[in-house]
Amino acid sequence: KDTVLSETPKGGSKVRQGSAVVLVVSDGPAPVKVPDLVGKTLAQAQAIAAHLGFTISVTEEAPIANVPPHVIASQETPAGQSVNSGATIYVIVSKGGGVAAIPDVRGQDLVSAQDALKAAGFQSAVTYAVNPPNSESNGTIINEQPQGGTSAEKGSQVQLWVSVTGYIPDTDGMTLDQAKTTLLNYGYQLGNVTPTTEGADGKVVRTEPEAGTKANPGTPINIYVNSASAQPGQPAVP
């Protein structure tokens, strides 16, 4: 800041004594917009800070449930706020939530397995394994890594493998909650829920695509459910 960047006329030029020389003076480095550092490792945040021109200072390392060790749990300066170049951003870094035993969720359906891992303090990631439609393991967890019963840091991630058919399951006649759970267990995402006057009260009438249709895991599936308040042509409800 306050450094002369240029002058007009240039230095070395001959001008009449008493004439004006125009100076361009720096206001200092341009402000920096603070990124969202929460969820990044301290090393990642420091690399970002070095690139953008500010510094990271750790005010506290604390045991924080569901946040892995060496990961930033909070930052003092909110993301999106502008600061001067060279500013210091203060953060709190997790030491982890302590060590706990990973539940053995093999044989459970996906929703139940994820709930059990969450209750024990772990995160989960899912890989779908497409098996023959008559496989007894379909809709359930066939493997997990690290294995159930081993100890790991709370907040760390457990990889789940769930067996699926690759075909949309039949949810006709189920309640909406039952249908949602079934679709999730078989590897599908939830699409729109559309009320209709067809079918039995409060029950799922059909899905779109229809049950039995071959579809890749992760495909969003729309659900049509009977509702006494439905009107013809009523738009989908998220």
Secondary structure, DSSP 8 states (H G I E B T S, - for coil): ---EEEEES-TT----TT---EEEE---S--EE----TTSBHHHHHHHHHHHT-EEEEEEEE--TTS-TTBEEEESS-TT-EE-TT-EEEEEEE--S-EEE----TTSBHHHHHHHHHHTT-EEEEEEEE--TT-TTTTBEEEEES-TTSEEETT-EEEEEEEE-SB----TTSBHHHHHHHHHHTT-EEEEEEEESSSSTTBEEEEES-TT-B--TT-EEEEEEE-TT--TT---B-
